[in-house]
Amino acid sequence: METTDAFAGLECIDCGETFDAEEGTHRCDGCGGILDPTYDYDAIDLEREDFESRPFDSMWRYQELLPFTRESAVTMDEGATPLVDCAKLADQLGVGRVVFKDEGRNPTGTFKDRGQTVAVTAASQHGASDVALASAGNAGQAAAAYAGRADIDSHVFLPARAGFTNKAMVNVHGGDMTVVGGRIGDAGAAYDDAMAEHDDWYSVKTFVTPYRHEGKKTMLYEIIEQLEWEVPDAIVYPTGGGVGIVGMYKAAREFEQLGLIDEIPAFYAAQATGCQPIVEAFEAGKDRHDPVEYPDTICGGIEIPDPGASPWILEALRESDGGAVATDDEEILEAAIAVAKGEGLEMAPTCAAAASGAWELGDRGEFDEDATVVILNTGTGNKDADVLRSHLMGKGI
């Protein structure tokens, strides 16, 4: 495998068992826990000037803190997305500054590309001929795109409610798509059945592969650098499986350990009230969520009733002095439309949970008046434009 010098292997976050990256590929052989890439940080000598001297052209500019070399990566120059100042929204929120990290500018239109570039690179280096995953939509589209680039066959299991664009583009990228009636859990069950029949398929599913959260952590690196090394007061993230939160929290701790920043930002998980297992666990002081029996939200991308990494998510929220917030679908749709109308940024409903959540946090007095608040726009709004347009039509607009 073409790994970076400091990449040390994989460690189970539950039992602490370590694995060589050549042999360990997915979950812990002993306890079934999530594996996390580890590094010899003493071997990493990086200064702010090292990053500043490099072109801001791809997330792979941070390769010393990633498992694989840029030269070996299956990449389409994902990452390096803009941080957009929104002064009008800052005034409305009553804070010093609001900036959106606009992940809709990635190759397939969402931040899922950051995870799949690393996961598919791992699959390629392990010699996989087929990759597979269950997805609410965007991750499946991204996996099909990166698998196609790597000349690997892809098998994507989507719930019927996944958007038309996701379904169409899985096919356009050459993916083998199975659409399952019901919701994400039903797609996951079909995926599990297929994996049991095909032991040569390589999973690129959330927290089954160790590498998707590793790609997502680069969002934090970019945010800090784009803010000229000033740590924001808060980062609000639309949360389903929580891959981005645990990745960004890990990245903040890495930058802190390397002496590049002196503190970490407060992370906030934003969910929809129709599916808020992380919010409920956080507010109840629990270390693990209780699954939502009947999830019901229009935000399909974060309708994850049983997030397997909830202990890790909750740790990130509490250790960073952050929090969790849920808002109704109506508020989320209104937030997406307000951001598009007032600032021009296009947010899908799932992503707009972060904007709606930020407004709710502001109303609660969670932010100081001089705070810098970063809102993650995890995907472009044009994938779900029909949902937003239908909402307007329902109001007679």
N, C-alpha and C positions, 0 to 999 in steps of 0.2 A: 504494500500500500504506500502511496505517496503522501505521507503525513508530514506535518510541520514539526520543527525541532522540539518544541516544548510540549507537544501533545503526548500525554503519559498513558492514556488508555481510558477505560470506563469504570465507573464506580456506582454500585447500587445505592440509591439514596435511602433505602430502608435498612438493609443489613450491613452495608459497608463493604461487601465483597468486591474485589477488583478483578478486571478482565482485560486481557490484551485485546486491542482493537481488531487484530487479525482474526481472533477466535470469537469474541463476544460481538454479537450483531444486534440483538434486540433486548428482551427482558432478562433479568437476573435468573441464571439457571437454578439457583438455590431457593430463593423466596418469591420469585416472580416480580420483584420490584422494578421500578424505573431505573435505567442506567443513565448516568450523566458523564459526559466527557470531562476529563481532568487534565491539568497542565502542571508542568514544573515552572511555577511563576518566578522562581529564583533565576531561571535561565532566560527570562524575558527582560530585555533591557530596552525600554521604550520611553521616549520623552514626547511631550506635546509637539515639539518641533518636527519629530519624525513623521507624524501624521500630517502636519500642516504642509510639509514639503511634497506630499503625494497628491496626485490628481484626485479630486472628489468624483470618482467615476463608477464605483461599485462597492458593495459591502465587502468584497474580497480584499480591499485595501487594508483590512484588519486581520490579514491572514495569520499573523503570529498568535492570535487569540482564537483561531479556528483549527479544526482538526486536520484539514487538508490544504495542500498548497494551491495557490491561485492557478498555477499552470495545469494542475490535474482536475480542476473543478469543472463540473457540468454547469455552465453559467451562460446567462444572457445579460450580463452586467446589471443584475438586479440590485436594489438598494440605491444609495445616494439620492434618496428622494428629498424633495424640498421641505423646509420648515417655513410655513406661511404665517406671517403676522396678520392678526385680525383685530384691528384697533376698535372697531365698532362693537365687536363681541366682548372685548375686554371692558369697555364702558358698561355694557349691559350686565356683565357678570360682577362688576365692581372690583376689579383687580388691576394690577399694574400692566399685565401683558398676557394675552392669549395667543398661543401659536398652535397651528395644526401640523402634525407630521403627516404629510399626504402620501400614504402608501398606495393610493390608486394609480400612481405613476409607474408602478412596477410592470414588468413585461406582460403578465396576464391580468393586470389590473388590481392585484391585492398583495398584501404582505405575505401571503402563503408562499410566494416565490422564494422568499428568504429561507424558509424552512425546507422547501423541496430542492433547492439547489444543493444544499448540504446532504440531505437524505438520499437523493438520487446519485450524488457523487459517491457516497458510501456504497450504495447498491452496485454501482458500476465497478468500483474498486474491489468489491467482493465477488465480482464475476456473475452478477445476477442477470438472468435472461428475461425475467418478468418481475414487475413490481405490482403491488396491490394495496388498496386502502378502501375504507368506508369514509364518506365525507358528506357534509351538509351541502357542498357544492364547489366552493372556490378552491379548496385544497385538492379536490379531484381534478379540476381543470388544470391547476398548476402541475400536479403530478404527471398528467398525460403530456403536457408540454415538455417538461424536462426529460421525461422518459423517451419521448420521441427524439429529442436532441441527442440523447445518449444511445440511440438505437436499441432501446429496451422496450419490450411490450408492457403495456399497462392495463390493469384491470380495476375499474372504478365502480364502487357500489354507492348509489345515490338514492335518497328518499324521493318519492314522487313529488314532494313539494319543492325540491331544488329548482332554481330558476332556469328558464329556457336557455339563457346564454351559457350557463355552466354545462348543461346537457349537450348543447350543440357543439361547444368547443372541445369537450372531451372526445367526441367523435371526429371533429376536424383535426385534432392532434393525433388521431390514430388509436385512441384508447378503446378498449373493450368495455362497454358500459352496461351495467345492470341497474335498472331503475326498480326500486322496491316500494310497494305500497306502504303507507304509514310514514313514520318519522325516522330520525337518525338512528334510534335504537334498532329499528327493523332493518335498516341498511347494514348496521353493524352485525346483526345476527346472520344475515345472508353472507356477508364478508367472512365471518367466522366459519360458516359451513364450507365455503369455497376454499379457505385456507387449509381446512382439515383434509380436503381432497387433493390439494396441490402443495406438497411439501417443498417444492422447488420455487414457489413464489416468495418474493422478498417483500416484507411489509414496509411501507412508508407511512403508516398510520400514526397519528398523534400519540406520543409517549410510548409507542411500541418500538419505533426506531428511536435511538438516543439522540438523533441529530436535528430534528425539526426545531426544538427550542433553542438549539445552539445557533442556528441561522437567525432566528428571531432576535437574539440578544443584540445583534448589530444595530438595531433601531436605537438603542440607548447610546451606543458609541457615537452614532451620528448626531443625535440630539445634543449631547454634551458638546461635541465639537462645533456644531452649528450655532450654539449659544455662546461661543467663544469661551468654552470651558467653565461657564457659570452653571451650576447645578440648579435645575428648575425646582420650584417649591412643590409642585405636584404634577403627576402624570396620570391621566385618566384614560382607562383602556376598556373597550367593550369585551366582556369576559364570558366565554363559554367554557372551553377546555382549559383556558388560562395559559396557553403555551407562551404567549407574548409576555405576560407578567413575570413568569418564572425566568424566562430568558433575559428580560431586561433587568430584573433584580440581580441575577447572577452577574450580568455585565457591569452593573454599578459597583458590586462588591469587588469585581476584578479591577476596575479602574481605580477604586479606592486602595486596594492592596498594592497596586503598582505605583501609587503616589501621584496619579494623574488628577484625582479629585480628592477633596477632604471630607465629603459627606455624600450621602445618597438621597435621592429624591423620595418623597412620599408617593407610594403607588396606590391608586384607587381602582377597584374593580367595579365596572358599571354593568348592570344586568337589567333585564326586563322583569317586571313584577310577575309575569306569567311563568317565569322559570328563573328563580333566584336562589339556587342552593348555596352559593358562596355568600351572598348577603345574609341569608338566614343563619348560616353557621358562624359568620363573623359576629353578627349582633348577639348571638346566643353564647359567645365565648367558647365555641366548640373547636376542636382541632381537626375535625373531619365533618363533611357535609352529610345530610340525610338526603337520599335521592328524592326528586320531585316525581310524584306518582302520575300526575296529569299535567304535563307541561303544555302551555298554550300561549304562544306569542308569535307575532308576525315576523319577528327577528330570527329567522331560521338558523342563521350562522352562529348564534349564541344560545340556541335552544338545546342545551346540553344538560339533561336532567341528572346525570350521574357522572360528574367530572372526576376521573380517577386520580388526578393529581391535586385534589383539594387540600391535603395537608401542606403541600409545598406552596400552593397559592396563598393560603391563609398565613403561613409563615412569612411570606414576602410582604403581605399587607401589614402585618403587625410589627415585624422587625423594622420596616421603613416608616413607621408611624403614619401609615396611610389609612385606608378604610374601604368600605363597600357601600354601594348605593343602587337602588332599583327604581325605575320609573315605568309608567304605563306606556303601552303601545302608542296611544294617541299623542302623548308628550314626545315620544321618540320620533314619530313621523313629523310632528310639527317642528322639532329641532332640525331635522334633515332639510326641511323646506326653508326654515329661517336662515340656516347657514348658506344654502344655495342662493337664496334671494339677496341676503345681506352682504355676503363675501364672495360669492361666485364658486365656492368649493362644492363639489358634488359628493354627497355621502349616501351610501346605501343605508337602508333602515337599520340593519344590524350595527353598522359603524356608528350611526347617529345615537345609539344608546350611550356612547361616551359623551357626546355633546349634551344630551338631555341630562345625563348624570352629573356633568359638571355644573349645569345650571341649578340642579337640586342641591348639590353640595354648597354652591355659592349662597343659595337661599338659607341654608342652615348655618351660615357663618363659618364654614370650614376653612376659607381662604382669607389671608390678610389682604388689606387693600393694595399693598404693593407687591403682591405675589405674582410670580410667573407660572402660568398654568399651561401645560402641554396636553393637547387632546389628540389621541391617536385616531386618524381617519384610516381605518385598516383596508378600505377598498373603495373603488370608484362607484359612484351612484348610478352610472348608466346601465349597470347590470340589472338593477331592479327599478328602473325608471317607471315601469308600469305600475308598481306598487305605490310609488309616490304620486304619480299622476292620478291613479284611482282615488287616492285619499283626497286630493284636491277636487276631483269631480264630485265626490261624495258631499263636499261642502258647497257645491254649486259654483266652483271656480273653473 
